[in-house]
């Protein structure tokens, strides 16, 4: 079998792609599925240009991406399966419709409520061209749809009967790092410039924690190097795929705050799973799949209000044994349900058609 992957970024560039399918490529190869990857953006320079604010260079990169996608779909006839992550191109469904006419099997995968508009602040006018409603159209075109949780399945089921839930997962063989020991308790968050707004919802709780515990705690933000919050002496550090586990290993407590809305209900709890995989005790908002993953007080904590965040942070700060127990229970949850090892056969079966 031969499979073509139509994606936005080159391999090992996007956390979303890595946690959805890149971790399984070796397993697919070992089971007789040869693959080729066709990214729209091929270099770091193109990334910077596309996500920058200069309109004309952005259009030039978009035109190059259009040519690449045209050529890849033109050659799709030599593949048995085409896998599409989120969409084949930035705008419209032209390429998905073209693939359908070629009668190639189409697998469509998404891990967010992308039929809703969650605007990227760096995309300006391009946000208006995204047409998120196309998600349903692509679902109807696809032969099979893979989603990250039951909320996303509920949406996709309106357009397609062949829906498989495969959660975003952690490769535990690679996700290992020695704990960084410190007398102070490090409370941290990982994400990106587009999700830093979620982290900021918990800042009132962190301010109260700082008032109480003073120099016994400090805070770390990974993913947005431009972020700074001077009152808590926070300066964001850049996400790096090569040092991701080591950077997270400094955390004693991991945070995943989310507002409760239709967009966040589609989230696949990736931040929380990252912490849990490294035995970092985790506090999440009880939104979407988070409430399915966390048994409050057993393998992590759930917190809705600022007072709840303060109370549960305080419990973990004051009790190192509790942090250790919760961290170990969290890792067991990942091993059982959210690891590559636990889900690799699901991915293999997703590429099998009668």
N, C-alpha and C positions, 0 to 999 in steps of 0.2 A: 504494500500500500504506500502511496505517496500523498503527503499532505502539504498544503501551502498555508502559511500563517500571514494574514494581513493585519498589521499592527501599526501603531503610531511611531513608536520608538525602536531604535536598535536594541539588540539584546543587552540585558543588564543595565539598562538606563532607567527604566520605569519600575518602581516598586509594585504597581498594580499588575503589570505584565509578569513580573517575576513571581508574585504570589498566586497568580491565576494559572499560568501555563508554563512558564520557562523552567520551573523546577521539575516538570514532568517530561521534558524533551528527551532526556536520557532514557527514561523508562519506555517512552514510545519507540525510540530507536532499537532498544534491546528486544522489543516485541514485534519487530518487522515493519515498523512505520518510518519510512524516510520522510524528511521534512525540509522545507526551505522557508526562510523568514523574509518577508518583504516589508520593511519599515518605510513610513512616509518621510521621517526625518532621520538622516543617516549620520550626521556629525554633531559634535558639541556646538560648533559655530552655528549650524542651522537651528539647534535648540534655542540658543541665545537670541537669534534673530527673530524666530517665530514667536517667542514669548516676550520679546521686547516691545518697545513702544513706537519704533520707527516704521511707518506704514509701508513705504516703497520697498525696502528690503524684505519686509514680511510678505508682501505680495509676490516678490521674486522667489522666495523659498516655497511659497504655496504653489507656484507654477511648476517648480521642479518636482514637488511632491505629486502634483497632478499627473505629470508625465510618467513618473515611476509607477503610480498606481495603474495607469492605463496599460503600461507594458506588462505589469505583473498579471493583471486580469486577462490580457490578451493571451498569455501563456497558460492560463489556468486549466485548459483542456487536457494537459498532460498529467494533471493531478486527480486523485480519486476524491479527495476531501479538501475543501477550503474552510479554514477556521478564521473567523472575524472577531477581533476583540473590540467591542464597543461600536465601531463602524469602520467601513472600508475607506471612507474619505471624510474630510471635515464637514462637508455640506452635502445634503441630498442623499438619494439612494440609487443613483445611476449605476454604480459599479455592482451593487448587490443585485439589481435587476438584470444586469448583463450576465452575471454569474448564473442566475436562475435560468436564463435562456440557454446557457451552455450545458445545462443539465448536470452540473457537477454538484455533489453533495455539499451542503453548506451547514457549518456549525457556527452558531452565533453565541457569544459569551459576553455577559456584562455583570458588574459587581457593584453598581450604584444605581440609584433611581434616576438614570440619565434621561428619562422622558420628561423630567422636570428641568427647569432652568436654574442652574446654580452658577452664576456668572463668574468667570475668571477676570479679576481686576486688570490683568495685563492685556486682555484681548480686545477691549474697546468695541469698535463697530462689529468685529468678528463674532461677538457674542450674539448679535442680532441675526446672524446668518446660520447659526447652528441648527435651527429647526429641530429641537429635541423630540418633537412628536414623531420623528422618523423612526424612533426606537420600535414602536409598534409595527410599523411597516416592515422593518428588517426582521422582526420576529415572525411575521407572516410569510416572508420570503424563505426563511431558513428551513432546513429539513429537521434540525434539532437545535434547541436552545439550552444553554447551560447558564445557570444563575447561582449567585452566592448564598442566597437564603430564601426562606419561604415567602417573605414579603415581595421580593422580586419575582418569585414564581407566580404569585397571585396576579401580578400585572401581565407577565408574559403569557399566562394561560388564556388570556382574552383573545390571543392571536395565533396560538400554536398549541397542539395537544402533546407534542413530544418535548417535555421540559424535564431537565435533570438538575437537581440541586447538588452542587459540589462546592463546599466552603473554600474560602481563601485559606491557604495553609502555610505552615512553617516547615522548612527543611531542617530538622533537628540535627542532622549530621553536620551541617554548616553553621547552625545557629548555636554556637558554643563560645563562651568567653569567661575568663576568670573574673570573679567579683572584685570590684575595686573597693577596698576597705578604707573607711574614714570614720573619725569620731563623730563627724556631723552626718545628719540624715539628708540624703539627696532626693528631692522630689522632682520628677521630670515628666516631660511630654515629648513625643516625636510626631512630626507631621510635615506640612509644607506651608508655603506662603498663602495658599488658597484655603487652608483649614486652620490657620492660626486664630481666626475669629472664634473657633470653638474653644481653643485653649483659654482665650480671654474671658470666657463666661465664668471661669472658676477663679479668676484673679481676686475677687472679694474674699473668698475663702482663704486663699494663700496669704493675703495681707493679714488676716486674723491669726493665721498660723505663725506668721513671722512675729507678730506682736507678742505672742505667748512664748514661743520657743527661741526667739532671738537668734543668737549665733549657733544654736544647735541644729539649725536647718539651713539648707540652701537649695536653689532651684536651677534646673537645666532645661533648655529648649533646643531640640535637635530638628533641623530641616529647613529653617528659614534664617540664613545668616544675617539678614537685614533687620531682624526683629530685636528690639530692646525694650525693656521695661525697668527704668532706673530705680523706682521705689523698692523693687525687690532684687536689684542688682542682677537682672537677667539680660544676657546678651546671647542671641541665638547662634548656634554653630551649624555649619553646612552638613547636610546628609551625605554620607559617603558609603557606597555599597560595600567597599572592601573593609571598612572599619565599623560597619553598622552595629554588629553585636558587641564589639568592644566599647563603642560609645554608649550604648544602652546599659552596659554592665555597671556603669557608675551609679545608676539609679538604685535607690533603696525602696522607692515607691513610684509606681507608674500611674499616670492619669489619662483617662479618656472621657473628658466631659463632652456632652453633645446637647444642643437644643432639641426639643421634641417636636419635630415637624415631618412632613412627608419625605423630604430629601434624606434626612438623617435616619429614618426608619429603614432605608435601603442599604445602610452601611453594613459592612461585613466584619466589624470589630477587629480590624487588622492591628491597630495600635495595641489594643489590649492583649491580643494573642502574642504579639512580639514580646511584651513584658513577661507574660506568663511563661513563655518558652524558656526564658532565662531565669525563672524562679523569682521574678520581681513581683511582689504583691501589688495587686492592681485594683484601682477604684474606677468604676465606669458609671456613666449615666444609664438608668434603666430604659434605654431607648432601643427599639428594634431587637435585633438578634442578641444584643448584650444581655438581656434578661434571660435568654435561653442558655447562654454560656455560663453566667455567674450564678452560683448559689450563694446568696449573701452571707458572709461570715464563714464560708467553708473553703471555697477556692478563689475568693476575691470579695470585693465589696461593691454594693450599688449605692449611689447617692444622688438624690434629686435636688434638694434645697441646699443653700449655702450652709445652713446649720448642719445638715447631714454630712456635707463634705468636710467641714471642720471637725465634727465628732469622729468620723472614721479615719481621717488623716491623723488626728490626735492619738487614737488607739494604736495605730501602726508606728507612729513616731516613738511612743512611750514604751513599746513592747517589742524588743528585738526577736524574742522567741515566736511571737505572733507573726511577725513579718516572715520568718523562716517557714513556719507551718503553712501559712497561706500561700507562700511562693511555691513550695513543693507540691501542694494540692493543685495549684494553677498549672504547673508543668504537666502533671498527670492528665489533666483535662485536654491539653494540647496533644499529648502523645496518643490519647485514645481517639479523639475525634477531629483534630485540626492539624495533623501532621501530614507530610507528604506520604509517609509510609502507610498511614491509615486510609489514604484516599487515592493512591496511585492506580489501583485497579479500576476505580470509578472512571478516571480519566481515560484509561485504555478502552474501557467498554463504550465510552462516549464516541469514540472514533470508529466503532463497528456498526455497520449497517447491513441489513438482510439483503 
